[in-house]
C-alpha cells in the first residue's frame, strides 16, 4: 500500500512538473511613455492573453567609446525612470501579469549597442563601474517589486566579448540582490558566442533572424528559412542545458519584412500587413511547441492602444493590425 501511494505521489509530481514546463511566456514589450499608466492601458495586453510584460528603463551613453551611463534623470520619460518602472510594474501586476524587468542602454543617435567598445583599460574600468551601478540599481528594483524575471543586459556583444570576467562577476553580484530568474538579451547573431549562459536561467535571444527574401513572405517560406537557425538555437539550448527565451521577437508591417527583421529605417514605409502576419505565424509554428523553448516578448506594445499601430502603420507594433488577432489567438492556446 505504501509503495502504491508513493507511486501516485511521484506521478503527480511528474505531472505538475510537465505542466509547469509547458506553460509558455507569452509576452509583450511594454514601451515606456511620458506619464503614469493605469488599468485601461493594461486591459488590451490582457485581452490578447499575454501573461508577461517586459518593462524597459533606459540608460544613455554619448557614443560607443564613452564609458559613462546616465540614467534616472529628469530629462527622461517617466516610464524610463525608476519611479516610472515601479509604477508600471505595480499596475501590470495588479492585472495578474508577470514582469520581466529589462534595463537597456541607448547610444545617442541610435548607434547599435553591440558596437560599444572602449579604447583603453581605464575606460573599460569606468564603463564596468558605471554599468554596475546602473544594473545593480535596477536589480534592487526587481527584488523590491518582486518581478519574475530580470534581464541583465541587451545586445552588448563587444562589451561581453572583451570583458567576460566582468559579466561573470556582475551576475554573481546581481544574484546576491535579486532572487528571481535571470536572462541576457543577445542579438540574433551574437547568442552563439555568449560565454555565460550556464550562469543564467534562460538563453535570451532578440530573434531578428533573416528567414525570407520575398517581398511578401509566405508562412511556408519562413518555416523553410527557420530550419538552419532553429537547429543552431536548439543545439545551444542542449549544450548549456537551458531553455531559450526570445527576449524580443517581431516583424515590421513592411515589404521584405523577414529579409532583415532588425531594420528600423524610417525610409521603409511601404506597408505590408500580410508579410508581417505570415512571418509571425511561422515563428509561432516553428518554436512555441518545442519543450526547450520558453516563449517570448513581441516587439513592441504601446500603452495608448487606441492610437497605436493601425493598418497604415509600417512599424513593428502588432496593435490594431491583423497580426494582433493572430497574437491573441495564439496566446490564448498556450
Order of alpha helices (4+ residues) and beta strands (2+ residues): alpha-beta-alpha-beta-beta-beta-alpha-beta-beta-alpha-beta-alpha-alpha-beta-beta-alpha-beta-alpha-beta-alpha
